[in-house]
Structures are given as C-alpha cells and as structure tokens.
Amino acid sequence: MTDRASFSAFIEATVQLFGVLDVLVNVGIQYIGPFVDESDLDTDRQPAVNRGGVMTGTKLALAHMYRRKRGHIVTLASVAG
C-alpha cells in the first residue's frame, strides 16, 4: 500500500477486469507483541501503511469514482490506527 505505482497498477487492473471501481476498502496493519521487541522497520511501516497507504489509495480510487460520480470508500480502523 505504500508504493504508489504498485497501488495505481492494482486499481487500473481492477478497472480493466471489472470495468469500474465501485468500492475501495482500506485496512491497516499492527505489530502484535511486546513494544520493546518491535523492530524499527515495523515501527516505521505501521504509519506508512495506516496513514500514507490509506491516503494514497483513497486519492487513486477517488480519481475513478469522481469521473463516474459514484463509489464507496470504507476505511477500517483499530486502536493501532
């Protein structure tokens, strides 16, 4: 979700396969375990996905949805989000 080009390619492939993009469901990630054991990579990855990835996906999806004047974006959140 953090690679804009990859996310864009996924959305374009979805539109190509189904003809439209009606729904985008955003989800996040959370490290499970003691905080002291969480790697720096995991610490950095969580906000990158939970905030940055969600925003990127939403922007890309809205570009398709605005053209059609319809669509739904659902963002699931947790305590980690």
N, C-alpha and C positions, 0 to 999 in steps of 0.2 A: 503494500500500500504506500510505501514511501517513495517509490520510483515512479515519477510522473509519466515517463514514456511507457512503462510497462502497464500502468493503470489505464492510460489512454488507449493502448493497444487492446487491452481486455474489453473496454467499453465499445470500441469500434468493432471488435469481433462479435460481441453480443448483438450489436445493432445489425451487423451483417447477417448473423444467423437468424435472428428473430424479426428483423425489420424495424423494430422500435426498442426504446429503453423506457419501460413503464415504471420500474421500481429499482431503487438502489438501497441496499441495507448496509449501513456502516456498523462495524463492530471493532472492538479494541482488543488489546492484549494486557495481561497482567502476570508478572512473575509470581510464582507460588513457592513460598519457602521463607526462611528467615531473611530479613532485610540485610543482615550482616554478610550473608552468603551470596547475595545478588551480585552478579558481575557488573562491571562498569558498562559493558556492552548492553546488557539487559536494562540497566538504568536509563541509558540514552535512547534505547529502542522504544520504550513504552510511550513517552510523549511524542516521539517522531511518528508513531503509528496512530496513537489515540487522538492526537490533535492534528498533526500535519497530514497524515494519510486521510483522515476523515474530511478535512477541508479540501484537499486535492480532489478526492473522489466526488465530493459534492459539487465543486466547480465544474468538473468534467461532465458529470451527469446533467447538471442544470443547462449546460450548453445545448444538449439534445432536447431536454424537456421544454425549454423556453420556445424552441422552434415549433414544437407541437402544441404548446400552451397546455400541457398536461404532464402528469407524472407524480411520483411519490418518493420521498427520501425518508427513510427510517433510520435513526441513529440510536443504537442500544448503548447504554452506559452502565457502569458499575461504580462501586466505591473507588476503584483504581482510576477510573476515567475522570 
